[in-house]
Amino acid sequence: MIHFDHVGKRYPGGFEALNGVSFEIAQGEMAFLTGHSGAGKSTVLKLIALIERASAGQVIVNGQNLAALGERRIPHLRRSIGMVFQNHRLLYDRTVFDNIALPLIISGHAPGEVGRRVRAALDKVGLLNKERAYPITLSGGEQQRVGIARAVVHKPPILLADEPTGNLDPDLSREVMELFRQFNQFGVTVLIASHD
């Protein structure tokens, strides 16, 4: 499902984030990418989602060589990937429902389908009663769960998480990790980057 073959990434200015990285994650696996800050964990996730492109080697996702993927095909690739960020990246002027619905609206789902899927995702993360709330009124753990619901609402086969528990206390961290484990049990390929 995800294959790195001698991948390198050099940023403008000469900073080398990755050099000769090779690994494979099979469909339905759950893997952790660990290392200190600056080790290149976030870069690996950005390469998978084509937020960045590799400078060397090959990144293959779902059988597609990402080096050969044109700019116009990137949105199609990203529909197969859910991303969870440490800082949530929620829209604070929109309700929880609207934040989670955004990927479905962008991809053209019918309003009834959007509502059904958003509520199912909210139920899965234990926030069904918060759909009309604004993110600013939620705790950090609740905001992270909204981010997870948004990442999985379109049922992606791949879920990437970049330091998803970095700002959470140990109990909330366990809850979030349990959610990832549950998604993995349903066949989602999960890759979590964490310094912990």
Secondary structure, 3 states (H helix, E strand, C coil): CEEEEEEEEECCCCCEEEEEEEEEECCCCEEEEECCCCCCHHHHHHHHCCCCCCCEEEEEECCEEHHHCCHHHHHHHHCCEEEEECCCCCCCCCCHHHHHHHHHHHCCCCHHHHHHHHHHHHHHCCCHHHCCCCHHHCCHHHHHHHHHHHHHCCCCCEEEEECCCCCCCHHHHHHHHHHHHHHHHCCCEEEEEECC
